[in-house]
Amino acid sequence: MSQWLISLEGTAQGHQVALMLALLAAVLHAGFGALQKGRHDPWLTRGAIDISYFAMALPFALFVVPWPEAHMWPIFAGVFVIHVAYKVLQSWAYSKGAYTVVYPVVRGTGPLFTVIGAYLLFEETFTLIQWGGVAVLLMGIFGLAGYNLRQTVLDRGILIAALGIAFVTGLFVALYTTFDAYGIRATADPFTFLAWFFVIDGVFMPVVAARLWLKDPNRPALGPLMTRGVIGAFMAFASFGSIMLATRLDKVGEAAILRETSTVFAAIIGWLFLKEPVGPKRAGLMALIALGAVIVELGG
């Protein structure tokens, strides 16, 4: 599998595979976000997910994939710091604001700065048409967030704070996307990076979640919580693995833009499972997001 993927790097077939992987990541990431925002406290859910994928990834990291090269360990240290900050900010935002308000802001801020980061780090460039697609996509994403904000009945002060946290979280989305793309390109075998990523990334949040669970006088039952964690772990493997492989096969910026169609899927999930209404205006904004992604893809 590794050799086949490596052989596709920089090819037309690799571009097509990267496109499919990025779209798969979009669907799964929307579901992953809804899972974290759903039944349980976001901090506890994230802890359950992380300990699950830590336990699943550890045997593969130790016994299946090739051992990381020496230069990878400082990269993994950077990955750990960036992702800890991202997850703390994300859980904080989800605990303060409605999912369909917070999620679009996080995912809308990320791609713009990812495109800039990909230019600085990988010397990737967008055509004028693609930049137009980015503008259309961002109009749809932030328009969706603004519409959801107007429709909500929650405290405005809390929501404004949630939007500020979501914006900063989006900056960390861009940071981890570009840095992780650098990491997966820095090792000979991409699955070495993925296996060790999930081991290293699964260390912090379970400790935080365990402390919160122990202090909670109304502790949720561990069975349903860990079931959600295992489901989330499989979704994380597929979602994060897909987008990281896409960034190795093709342009980081394009993969990041396509992944942000997750905002459309998030709105659909919010409507179907979280009982958050859609309506014609939101449907139109979702179509605008999809149109922006199509323009970016066809304008390259």
C-alpha positions, 0 to 999 in steps of 0.5 A, spaced: 500 500 500 505 504 501 509 503 495 503 504 491 501 511 494 508 513 493 508 512 486 502 516 485 505 522 488 505 528 483 501 524 478 494 525 474 492 519 478 494 521 484 490 528 483 484 524 482 485 519 488 487 526 493 480 529 490 476 523 493 480 522 499 479 530 501 472 529 500 471 523 504 475 527 509 470 532 509 464 527 510 467 524 516 470 530 519 463 533 519 460 527 523 466 527 527 465 534 529 457 532 531 459 526 535 464 531 539 458 536 540 453 531 541 450 527 547 456 528 552 460 534 554 465 535 549 471 534 553 469 527 555 467 525 548 474 528 546 478 524 551 474 517 550 476 518 542 483 520 544 484 514 548 481 509 543 485 511 538 491 511 542 490 504 544 488 502 537 494 505 534 500 503 539 501 496 536 501 498 529 506 504 531 510 499 535 510 492 530 507 494 523 510 500 520 517 502 519 520 505 525 520 513 524 527 516 522 531 520 527 529 527 524 521 525 525 521 526 533 522 533 533 516 534 528 512 529 532 513 534 538 511 540 534 505 536 532 503 534 539 503 541 541 499 544 535 494 539 536 493 540 544 492 547 543 487 546 537 483 540 541 483 545 547 480 551 543 475 546 539 472 543 546 472 550 549 468 553 543 463 547 542 462 548 550 460 555 549 456 555 542 451 551 538 455 546 533 452 549 527 454 556 529 461 554 531 463 549 526 463 554 520 467 559 523 472 554 525 472 550 518 472 557 514 478 560 517 482 554 516 482 554 509 484 561 507 490 561 512 492 554 510 492 556 502 497 562 505 501 557 509 502 552 503 504 558 499 510 559 504 512 552 506 511 548 499 511 554 494 504 552 492 500 557 488 493 558 486 490 561 479 486 567 479 480 563 478 481 558 484 482 564 489 475 566 486 473 559 488 476 560 495 472 567 496 465 564 494 467 558 499 468 563 504 462 567 503 458 561 504 461 558 510 461 565 514 454 567 511 452 560 514 455 562 521 452 569 521 445 566 519 445 561 524 448 566 529 441 570 528 437 564 528 439 562 535 436 563 541 442 562 546 445 568 550 449 573 545 454 574 549 456 567 550 456 566 542 460 572 541 465 569 545 464 562 542 465 565 535 472 568 537 474 562 540 472 558 533 476 563 529 482 562 533 481 555 533 481 555 525 488 558 525 490 552 529 486 548 523 491 551 518 497 551 522 496 543 523 494 542 516 500 545 513 505 542 519 502 535 518 503 535 511 510 537 512 511 531 517 507 526 512 512 528 507 518 528 511 518 520 512 519 515 507 513 511 509 506 515 510 503 510 514 509 511 519 507 518 520 499 516 521 501 511 526 505 515 531 501 521 530 495 517 533 499 515 539 502 521 540 496 525 539 492 520 544 496 522 550 493 529 552 486 529 552 484 522 556 488 525 562 484 532 562 477 528 561 479 523 566 480 529 571 473 532 569 470 525 570 472 524 577 470 531 579 463 530 576 458 529 581 453 526 575 458 522 572 456 519 565 456 512 564 463 509 561 459 504 557 456 509 552 461 514 553 467 509 551 462 506 545 462 513 542 469 514 543 471 508 539 466 510 534 470 517 534 476 513 533 475 509 527 472 516 524 478 520 526 483 514 523 479 515 516 478 522 516 485 525 518 488 519 515 484 521 508 486 528 508 493 527 510 494 522 505 491 527 500 496 532 502 502 527 500 499 526 494 497 533 491 497 540 493 496 541 500 491 548 499 487 544 494 486 538 499 484 543 505 479 547 501 475 541 499 475 538 506 471 544 508 465 542 504 465 538 511 461 545 513 455 542 508 455 535 511 455 538 518 449 542 517 446 536 514 448 532 520 445 538 525 439 538 521 438 530 521 441 528 528 441 535 532 434 537 530 437 544 528 433 547 522 436 548 515 431 552 511 432 555 504 437 560 506 441 555 509 441 551 503 443 556 499 449 558 503 451 551 503 450 550 495 455 556 495 460 553 499 460 547 494 460 551 488 466 555 491 470 548 492 468 546 485 471 552 482 477 551 486 478 544 483 476 546 476 480 552 476 487 549 477 
